[in-house]
Structure formats: C-alpha cells, structure tokens
Amino acid sequence: MKTEQNTNDLIQQVIFLLEDEPEVNMLCKEALEKSGFKVFAFTNPVDAKALIDKENPDLIISNIMLPLEDGIH
C-alpha cells in the first residue's frame, strides 16, 4: 500500500529560485512552499551566489536570462 509522503519530510529540502520577473517569482515561490519546500527566491544570481555555500540548496531553478549574469553560471 502506497502512503503519502508527509510534507514535514520535505521541509528540509531547500530550493533556490532565480527569476527576475517579480510576479513569476512570487507565484513559483508560493507554489513550492505550499508543497512543503523551503524556498529562497532571488531576482538576480549575485544574491543567490552569496548564500549558496551557506544554504547548500538541493535544487536550483533558474531563469536563463537574468540581470547581471545569465542563469547558467
């Protein structure tokens, strides 16, 4: 019998979200948080890079065309 995963198990999973459009950033962040993830939302990669070593995200979701740098590096 398959059991549903407790959303508390997902709380520890950290996602970095990089999106420069404020509305898209907010909608994605809210959807991911409702699914139980801890989300750090950024509008530019410079801010994300400043925290990446400290937070050690499990997943990075990035828009490729971002201000200051592209979302690939």
C-alpha positions in Angstrom: 0.0 0.0 0.0 1.4 3.4 -1.0 1.4 6.0 1.6 1.5 9.8 1.1 4.8 11.4 2.0 4.4 13.7 5.0 5.1 17.4 3.9 7.2 17.8 7.0 9.7 15.4 5.4 10.1 17.9 2.5 10.6 21.0 4.7 14.3 20.2 4.9 14.7 20.3 1.2 15.9 23.7 0.1 15.2 25.2 -3.3 16.9 28.3 -4.7 14.6 30.1 -7.2 16.1 32.6 -9.5 13.5 34.6 -11.5 13.8 38.3 -12.3 10.0 38.8 -13.0 8.5 39.6 -9.6 5.1 38.1 -10.3 6.5 34.9 -11.7 9.0 34.7 -8.8 6.2 35.1 -6.2 3.8 32.6 -7.8 6.6 29.9 -8.1 7.8 30.6 -4.6 4.2 30.2 -3.2 3.5 27.0 -5.1 6.8 25.4 -3.9 6.3 26.5 -0.3 2.7 25.0 -0.3 4.3 21.8 -1.4 6.5 21.8 1.7 9.8 23.1 0.4 12.0 25.8 2.0 12.4 28.3 -0.9 14.9 31.1 -1.2 13.7 33.4 -4.0 16.1 35.7 -5.8 15.8 38.2 -8.6 19.5 38.1 -9.6 22.3 35.5 -9.4 24.6 37.6 -7.4 22.4 37.4 -4.3 22.0 33.6 -4.8 25.7 33.1 -5.1 26.2 34.9 -1.8 24.1 32.3 0.1 24.8 29.1 -1.9 27.6 27.8 0.2 25.7 28.5 3.5 22.3 27.1 2.5 23.6 24.2 0.2 20.3 24.0 -1.9 19.0 20.6 -3.0 17.7 22.2 -6.3 18.3 25.4 -8.2 15.5 26.6 -10.5 16.8 29.4 -12.7 15.6 31.6 -15.5 18.4 31.6 -18.0 18.1 35.3 -18.9 18.8 37.2 -15.7 20.1 40.7 -15.0 23.8 41.0 -14.2 24.7 37.4 -15.3 23.0 34.6 -17.1 21.3 31.8 -15.1 23.8 29.1 -16.3 26.8 30.1 -14.3 
